Amino acid sequence: DREAIFRNFSDPEVTQWFFEEPYTQIEQAEEIIEAFRLEFEQGKGLTWALVLKDNDELVGTCGYAELELGSWGEIGFDLAKDHWRKGLMTEALRAAVEYGFAVLQLDKIELHTYSTNVRAIGLARKLGFALEAVRDDTHYFVLLAPE
């Protein structure tokens, strides 16, 4: 998956929302894949690869970058720009939210995004997240577990 991760994380339009600088070396992709694996092993994170059903092409990731099992998690995501506005991230995040509440037993899920990321803000609202605060050019959303 390193080539697909590198392709995505070296695109300035994709990474402007979560990295200061896009990746410039394939080794950076290997390092983040290892970080994802370690977070999972330590119970501190859970990242899924997003692949297309018809050809298994990896087009993004989503998951919990911060995680306290049985309590809360912060959801994060990225998607190759060729696949923006096709509903893929809506589908993936719905599944991640359902998994968070049903399997991880989370009480709440947070989503943080830059105030200028109108697509992520729209997605948060579409998924039922409530705006909790706006600070330092960041929108903070929260979704509570269903009763």
N, C-alpha and C positions, 0 to 999 in steps of 0.2 A: 504493500500500500504506500510505500514511501514516495514513489513518483507522483501518485495522485495527491497525496498530502502536500508535497512540495509544490506541485502545480497550483494548488489552491492557495497555499500560504505564501507563495511568492507573488501573487496577484495583488497589487496595491489597492484595487477596488474592493477586494474581499477583506484584506487584512486591516484596512483603515479603521475598522470598528473594534479591533482587539489587540493589535500589535503596533508598537511604535514604528517599526520598519518591517517591510516584507522580507521573507526569507531570501537568501542569496546562495545558499549551499544546501545540497541534498542531505548533508549530515544533520542539519537543523530539523528536517522532517523525521529522521531516525531518532533524534533526541526527544521530540515531542511524543512520538509513538511510545517510546520507553517511559516517559513521564506519565502518559495515560495509563500504561500497564501498571506502573508502581502505585499510582493513586488508587486504582482498582484493588490491587492486592492489599493495600493498607486500609481499605474501606473508606477512603476520603474522596473518591470520585468515580465516575462511571461514564465512559465515552463510547458511543456507538459509531461505527462507520455507516454512512448513508450510501446505499448502492441502488442503482436502477434495476428494476425487476427484469427487464428484457435482456440486459447484457452484463449485469453485475459490475458496471462501472462505478467506482467510488467517486461521488460528487460532493461529499461534505461530511461533516460530523455533527453530532449533537449529544448532549448528555449533561451530567452534573459535575461541574468543575469544583464546587464546594459541596460537601455532603456530610450530614450527620444522620446516620440511619435512625429511623424512628422519630426524627425531629424535623429537619428542614434540609433543603438543597437549593443551590443556585444553578439554574439551567443556562447553558450556553450552546451556541451553534454557529456553523458556517456552511456556506453553500457556494459552489462554483457559479460564477455570474451567468454562464450559459443556461443555467437552470433556475434563475430567479423568476419569480412571478408565474410559476407553473403549479403552485400548490404543494410542492414536495416538502417544504419545511413545515407547513401547516400540518400535513399528515404525520411527519416525523415527530414534531413536538407534541401533538395530541397523544401519540403512543408513549412518548417519554413521560408526559405528565401522568397518564393513566398508570404507567409502571411505577412512577414515584409514589403515588398514593396507594396503589393496591399491593405492590410487592415490597417496596422500601419503607412502607408505613410512614411516609412523611406527613407532617401536620400542615406544612406550608412549603410552597415553592416560590423562589424569588427569581426575577429576571431583571438584570441591570443593562441599560444601553445608553449610549450617547444620546443627548437630546436632539441631535441632528440626524439620527438614524430613523427616518420616518417609516421605513419598511419594517424595522424591528418593533417600533412602537405600535404600528398598525397590527402586526402579528400578535403582540402581547394582548392588545385589546380584543382581537378576534377570538383568542383562546380563553378569554374571560378573566385575564389578570387585571387587578385593580391598581391604579397608580397610587403608590404610597407616599412618594416624595420626589422632589426635583432638587438636586443639590450639585453644585460644581459641574454644571453642564451634563448631568447624568439623570436619566429617569429611572426610578426604582419602582418596580412592579411586584406585586405579591398575589399569589393564588392560594387560598386556604383549602384544606381537604374538605370534601363534601361531608355533610352531617350524616 
